[in-house]
Structures are given as structure tokens and as C-alpha cells.
Amino acid sequence: MPREYGELNREIPGGLGEENESADTTAVREVREETGLEVAAERLVAVYYEPGRDFHHFVFACRRTMRTEPTPSSAEISEVRWCDHAALPRPISDFTIRRIDDALDGKPAAVYEIGPRKWLR
């Protein structure tokens, strides 16, 4: 999903939590707001700590609860589509690919520290 603000890149849905909102509820809301998809969070994939920003990223594996197709929800998102893992579109960051890989590997959740992103073109 390319975002139209900051560096134009491919990204997975996400965003900041709201007051009194759990991390999994935030994930479900952000997917709905950005893609129009209704999902349920099934498992925590990982928590990634970014010390340069003192920021935690919570990543959840989700499943669709309704058979709808994704659609961009706002001007900040120019495209939403399903992608084959072997042909992820560019530009994309190494961190986005890592989160996708970690979600697909099915290992128990862990906490990781991450460094600055590298952009793959």
C-alpha cells in the first residue's frame, strides 16, 4: 500500500493507538481505516523497539472476517492490493519485509530492537 506522505513507499497498514485502545484493537481499526477490510487479530507476531525514536511497533497476524476486497480509504493511500511474497513491490523498506517475513514464519512472538530503515528500490 503506497502512502502519499513522507517518502513514497509500500507499507503494511498501521498507525498510532488512540486513548484507552489496546494494541490489537489499534491494529484492527487501522486495517479497516486504511484498506476497508474487516479483520480479526489472531496472534501477536512481534514487538519491535526503535530506540532512535523511542517507539514500539506491535505487529499482529490478522485474518479477514468478511470477503471484501481492499480499497484505498483516503488521499494519503494511493493503492491497496494483495501481493505475492516473492514479488513484493518497490520501493519498500527492509523493516516492512522483516515484519511480513516474521508474520509468515509462525514463530512465537518476540521483542526485537531495530535500527534505521534501508530502502529497497
GROMACS elastic network, one bead per residue, 0.5 to 0.9 nm:
[ bonds ]
;  ai    aj funct       b0    kb
    1     9     6  0.77506   500
    1    10     6  0.50023   500
    1    11     6  0.52899   500
    1    12     6  0.64168   500
    1    13     6  0.76355   500
    1    34     6  0.89878   500
    1    35     6  0.87541   500
    1    72     6  0.83639   500
    1    77     6  0.67672   500
    1    78     6  0.72232   500
    1    79     6  0.53717   500
    1    81     6  0.67496   500
    1    82     6  0.89690   500
    2     8     6  0.62835   500
    2     9     6  0.51044   500
    2    11     6  0.62204   500
    2    12     6  0.88843   500
    2    76     6  0.84272   500
    2    77     6  0.58712   500
    2    78     6  0.57851   500
    2    79     6  0.58965   500
    2    80     6  0.74509   500
    2    91     6  0.88540   500
    3     6     6  0.77222   500
    3     7     6  0.78600   500
    3     8     6  0.57489   500
    3     9     6  0.61192   500
    3    10     6  0.68694   500
    3    11     6  0.72851   500
    3    75     6  0.87867   500
    3    76     6  0.55671   500
    3    78     6  0.63718   500
    3    79     6  0.81055   500
    4     7     6  0.77124   500
    4     8     6  0.58362   500
    4     9     6  0.81680   500
    4    75     6  0.73122   500
    4    77     6  0.57413   500
    4    78     6  0.65266   500
    5     8     6  0.65773   500
    5    76     6  0.63169   500
    5    77     6  0.85282   500
    6     9     6  0.85998   500
    8    91     6  0.75796   500
    8    92     6  0.89663   500
    9    90     6  0.70473   500
    9    91     6  0.50868   500
    9    92     6  0.54722   500
    9    93     6  0.77292   500
    9   119     6  0.86493   500
   10    88     6  0.87329   500
   10    89     6  0.69256   500
   10    90     6  0.65403   500
   10    91     6  0.60530   500
   10    92     6  0.50003   500
   10    93     6  0.77589   500
   10    96     6  0.81358   500
   11    14     6  0.84994   500
   11    92     6  0.68550   500
   11    93     6  0.80220   500
   11    96     6  0.62935   500
   12    31     6  0.87556   500
   12    96     6  0.69656   500
   12    99     6  0.87882   500
   12   100     6  0.83991   500
   13    27     6  0.79124   500
   13    30     6  0.62673   500
   13    31     6  0.54748   500
   13    32     6  0.89271   500
   13    33     6  0.88808   500
   13    34     6  0.64567   500
   13    35     6  0.77131   500
   14    26     6  0.81230   500
   14    27     6  0.63872   500
   14    29     6  0.88645   500
   14    30     6  0.54522   500
   14    31     6  0.68552   500
   14    34     6  0.81428   500
   14    59     6  0.86931   500
   15    26     6  0.75992   500
   15    27     6  0.77163   500
   15    30     6  0.62633   500
   16    26     6  0.72562   500
   16    27     6  0.89478   500
   16    30     6  0.84552   500
   17    20     6  0.82867   500
   17    21     6  0.60635   500
   17    22     6  0.73056   500
   17    23     6  0.67420   500
   17    25     6  0.83057   500
   17    26     6  0.52374   500
   17    27     6  0.82590   500
   17    30     6  0.88493   500
   18    21     6  0.53959   500
   18    22     6  0.83747   500
   18    26     6  0.73189   500
   19    22     6  0.87666   500
   21    24     6  0.83277   500
   21    25     6  0.62434   500
   21    26     6  0.63416   500
   22    25     6  0.52170   500
   22    26     6  0.61610   500
   22    27     6  0.87365   500
   23    26     6  0.50437   500
   23    27     6  0.63239   500
   23    28     6  0.88691   500
   23    58     6  0.67024   500
   23    59     6  0.86909   500
   23    60     6  0.88569   500
   24    27     6  0.50301   500
   24    28     6  0.63539   500
   24    29     6  0.86467   500
   24    40     6  0.87010   500
   24    41     6  0.61676   500
   24    42     6  0.89416   500
   24    43     6  0.88193   500
   24    44     6  0.80738   500
   24    58     6  0.81620   500
   24    59     6  0.84692   500
   24    60     6  0.69915   500
   25    28     6  0.51805   500
   25    29     6  0.61278   500
   25    30     6  0.85396   500
   25    40     6  0.88989   500
   25    41     6  0.79292   500
   26    29     6  0.51310   500
   26    30     6  0.60091   500
   26    31     6  0.85850   500
   27    30     6  0.52112   500
   27    31     6  0.62322   500
   27    32     6  0.86888   500
   27    40     6  0.89667   500
   27    41     6  0.73978   500
   27    58     6  0.82641   500
   27    59     6  0.77358   500
   27    60     6  0.70492   500
   27    62     6  0.87282   500
   28    31     6  0.53167   500
   28    32     6  0.63414   500
   28    33     6  0.86978   500
   28    37     6  0.89645   500
   28    38     6  0.75037   500
   28    39     6  0.60372   500
   28    40     6  0.63764   500
   28    41     6  0.65090   500
   28    60     6  0.89815   500
   28    62     6  0.80045   500
   29    32     6  0.51490   500
   29    33     6  0.60409   500
   29    34     6  0.85331   500
   29    38     6  0.85944   500
   29    39     6  0.87380   500
   30    33     6  0.50163   500
   30    34     6  0.59154   500
   30    35     6  0.81618   500
   31    34     6  0.53435   500
   31    35     6  0.56476   500
   31    36     6  0.69625   500
   31    37     6  0.63111   500
   31    38     6  0.74272   500
   31    39     6  0.73842   500
   32    35     6  0.54645   500
   32    38     6  0.56713   500
   32    39     6  0.74612   500
   32    73     6  0.86236   500
   33    36     6  0.58658   500
   33    37     6  0.80465   500
   33    72     6  0.88175   500
   33    73     6  0.63297   500
   33    74     6  0.85165   500
   34    37     6  0.81952   500
   34    70     6  0.87427   500
   34    71     6  0.79519   500
   34    72     6  0.62382   500
   34    73     6  0.51694   500
   34    74     6  0.72553   500
   34    77     6  0.73579   500
   34    80     6  0.84959   500
   35    38     6  0.87219   500
   35    69     6  0.84934   500
   35    71     6  0.51353   500
   35    72     6  0.53947   500
   35    73     6  0.58862   500
   35    77     6  0.88391   500
   35    80     6  0.65397   500
   35    81     6  0.88580   500
   36    68     6  0.81750   500
   36    69     6  0.79072   500
   36    70     6  0.57390   500
   36    71     6  0.59171   500
   36    72     6  0.72963   500
   36    73     6  0.65653   500
   37    64     6  0.69515   500
   37    65     6  0.82221   500
   37    66     6  0.74603   500
   37    67     6  0.84483   500
   37    68     6  0.65374   500
   37    69     6  0.70120   500
   37    70     6  0.57769   500
   37    71     6  0.80294   500
   38    63     6  0.85025   500
   38    64     6  0.58467   500
   38    65     6  0.56221   500
   38    66     6  0.59989   500
   38    67     6  0.86063   500
   38    68     6  0.80724   500
   39    62     6  0.60318   500
   39    63     6  0.53206   500
   39    65     6  0.50970   500
   39    66     6  0.74963   500
   40    61     6  0.86199   500
   40    62     6  0.53717   500
   40    63     6  0.55347   500
   40    64     6  0.65430   500
   40    65     6  0.65392   500
   41    44     6  0.78399   500
   41    60     6  0.60573   500
   41    61     6  0.60144   500
   41    63     6  0.67252   500
   42    60     6  0.70347   500
   42    61     6  0.57466   500
   42    62     6  0.52359   500
   42    63     6  0.68986   500
   43    59     6  0.87374   500
   43    60     6  0.56097   500
   43    61     6  0.54415   500
   43    62     6  0.72014   500
   43   109     6  0.82230   500
   44    47     6  0.80189   500
   44    58     6  0.74912   500
   44    59     6  0.60991   500
   44    61     6  0.64171   500
   44   103     6  0.86625   500
   44   108     6  0.82110   500
   44   109     6  0.58934   500
   44   110     6  0.87748   500
   45    58     6  0.77922   500
   45    59     6  0.54101   500
   45    60     6  0.51433   500
   45    61     6  0.62047   500
   45    99     6  0.81495   500
   45   102     6  0.66396   500
   45   103     6  0.55345   500
   45   104     6  0.89344   500
   45   106     6  0.77200   500
   45   107     6  0.77229   500
   45   108     6  0.70557   500
   45   110     6  0.73167   500
   46    57     6  0.81599   500
   46    58     6  0.61944   500
   46    59     6  0.55588   500
   46    60     6  0.73510   500
   46    99     6  0.81963   500
   46   102     6  0.77033   500
   46   103     6  0.82122   500
   46   108     6  0.81372   500
   46   111     6  0.57395   500
   46   112     6  0.74498   500
   47    56     6  0.65572   500
   47    57     6  0.55635   500
   47    59     6  0.63576   500
   47   109     6  0.75904   500
   47   110     6  0.63916   500
   47   112     6  0.63373   500
   47   113     6  0.85714   500
   48    55     6  0.82823   500
   48    56     6  0.56123   500
   48    58     6  0.65803   500
   48    59     6  0.80925   500
   48   110     6  0.84379   500
   48   111     6  0.57796   500
   48   113     6  0.56381   500
   48   114     6  0.64041   500
   49    53     6  0.88172   500
   49    54     6  0.72074   500
   49    55     6  0.58574   500
   49    57     6  0.63879   500
   49    58     6  0.89222   500
   49   111     6  0.73555   500
   49   112     6  0.60552   500
   49   114     6  0.60184   500
   49   115     6  0.88021   500
   50    53     6  0.57758   500
   50    54     6  0.57073   500
   50    55     6  0.51572   500
   50    56     6  0.61913   500
   50    57     6  0.78030   500
   50   112     6  0.87152   500
   50   113     6  0.60088   500
   50   114     6  0.52603   500
   50   115     6  0.64172   500
   50   116     6  0.80448   500
   51    55     6  0.65215   500
   51    56     6  0.85434   500
   51   113     6  0.73215   500
   51   114     6  0.74787   500
   51   115     6  0.75808   500
   52    55     6  0.78595   500
   52   114     6  0.89515   500
   52   115     6  0.74727   500
   52   116     6  0.77270   500
   53    56     6  0.87794   500
   59    99     6  0.72706   500
   59   103     6  0.79853   500
   60   103     6  0.74863   500
   61   103     6  0.59608   500
   61   104     6  0.83642   500
   64    67     6  0.69445   500
   64    68     6  0.83978   500
   65    68     6  0.88973   500
   69    81     6  0.82811   500
   70    80     6  0.59727   500
   70    81     6  0.63543   500
   70    82     6  0.81410   500
   71    79     6  0.72767   500
   71    80     6  0.56444   500
   71    81     6  0.76861   500
   72    75     6  0.79123   500
   72    76     6  0.85552   500
   72    77     6  0.56803   500
   72    78     6  0.63786   500
   72    79     6  0.57090   500
   72    80     6  0.56270   500
   73    76     6  0.81831   500
   73    77     6  0.68315   500
   73    78     6  0.88145   500
   74    77     6  0.57338   500
   74    78     6  0.79414   500
   75    78     6  0.66576   500
   77    80     6  0.75608   500
   83    86     6  0.84176   500
   83    87     6  0.69098   500
   83    88     6  0.60496   500
   83    89     6  0.77090   500
   84    87     6  0.53654   500
   84    88     6  0.62715   500
   85    88     6  0.55944   500
   85   100     6  0.83088   500
   85   101     6  0.85960   500
   88    92     6  0.80860   500
   88    97     6  0.84065   500
   89    92     6  0.69417   500
   89   121     6  0.86977   500
   90    93     6  0.84995   500
   90   119     6  0.88056   500
   90   120     6  0.66207   500
   90   121     6  0.52152   500
   91   119     6  0.65969   500
   91   120     6  0.55437   500
   92    95     6  0.83753   500
   92    96     6  0.67115   500
   92    97     6  0.74863   500
   92   118     6  0.85232   500
   92   119     6  0.58197   500
   92   120     6  0.53958   500
   92   121     6  0.67803   500
   93    96     6  0.52727   500
   93    97     6  0.65841   500
   93    98     6  0.86866   500
   93   117     6  0.60237   500
   93   118     6  0.55088   500
   93   120     6  0.57222   500
   93   121     6  0.86500   500
   94    97     6  0.51616   500
   94    98     6  0.60985   500
   94    99     6  0.87389   500
   94   117     6  0.61675   500
   94   118     6  0.55302   500
   94   119     6  0.64209   500
   94   120     6  0.68492   500
   95    99     6  0.62413   500
   95   100     6  0.86665   500
   95   114     6  0.81410   500
   95   115     6  0.89387   500
   95   116     6  0.86406   500
   95   117     6  0.60464   500
   95   118     6  0.75920   500
   95   119     6  0.88863   500
   96    99     6  0.52571   500
   96   100     6  0.63599   500
   96   101     6  0.86765   500
   96   117     6  0.88755   500
   97   100     6  0.51040   500
   97   101     6  0.60725   500
   97   102     6  0.85221   500
   98   101     6  0.50228   500
   98   102     6  0.59906   500
   98   103     6  0.84936   500
   99   102     6  0.51036   500
   99   103     6  0.61123   500
   99   104     6  0.86418   500
  100   103     6  0.51548   500
  100   104     6  0.62746   500
  100   105     6  0.87552   500
  101   104     6  0.51652   500
  101   105     6  0.61672   500
  102   105     6  0.52799   500
  102   106     6  0.70563   500
  102   107     6  0.74792   500
  103   106     6  0.61416   500
  103   107     6  0.81053   500
  104   107     6  0.84909   500
  106   109     6  0.85922   500
  107   110     6  0.85336   500
  114   117     6  0.83693   500
